[in-house]
Amino acid sequence: LFEDNTKTSLLNNNLQKPSMVEIKYWSKNLSVLAADRCAGNFQEQMIPFLITLYSYAVFVGVEGAAKTGWIWIIFRSYYAVVFKKP
């Protein structure tokens, strides 16, 4: 019902349809969007990464796990910059 009313009001008012980014993230500001996705993506990937990193450290070696952890942190620092690219 709400969706139908929204579509009807958009058609009646001749308003421009919102973009997918506006619907999904509620913001047109690319810096805010990049910060939001950077934090969200980090939280989504952190648990699986830490489990596999810990497993690697226990079963294979601590030095390799430490190097992999540092590489992951370095690449994570570039996420917001790369996300802003068109």
N, C-alpha and C positions, 0 to 999 in steps of 0.2 A: 504494500500500500504506500509506504513512504517513498519507495523507489519510483513508483508510477507518478506520484505527485511532484517529485523533483524533476522528472523528465518533462512532465507537462508544463511546469513553471518555467523551465529552461526554454522550451519551445515557444511558449507564449511571450516571454520577455525577449526573445531573440538574443539570448546571452550565448557567449562562446562556451563550448563544452570544456570542462576542466581536463587537464592532461592527466595521464596515469601517475606521474610523479606527485601532482597536487593531491590526488585521491589517496595514494598510498602513504605519503609522508606528511601531508598537511602543511607544507612549506615550499615557497618558491626560492628561498635563500639557499644557494648552493653550499655555502660554508656551514650553515646549520645542518643541512642534509648530510654533508660529508662527516661532520662530527657525530651525528646520530648514528649513521651507518658504521662508522669506525668503532664506536663503543659497542654497538649491537653485534657486529660481526666478531669482534674480539671475544665477547661473552659467549657467543654461539660456538666458537671454535676452541675456546680455552679448555673445557673439560675433556673432550676427546684427545686434544693434543697432549695435555698433561698426563693422561692415562697412558698413552703410547710412549711418551718420553720417559715416564717412570719405569714402564715395562722394559724399555730398551736399556735403561741404566741398570736394572736388576739382572736381566738375562744376557746382555751383550757387553756393555761397558759404560762406565761413568764418563769417561773423557769424550766419547762419541756423542753421548746424550747431552753433555754440556755444550759441545760445539753446535749441535743441532738446535738446542734451545736458544743460543745466541743468534744463530742465523735466522730463526723464526722471529725473534724480537726485532732484528734489523729490518726484515721484510715487512713486518707489521707496522713499522714506523713510516713506511712509504704508502700505506693503504689510503690515507686521507688525500694525499697528493695525487695519486693515480685515480682515485675515485672522481676527483674534480675534472679530469680530462674528458673532453667530449668523445 
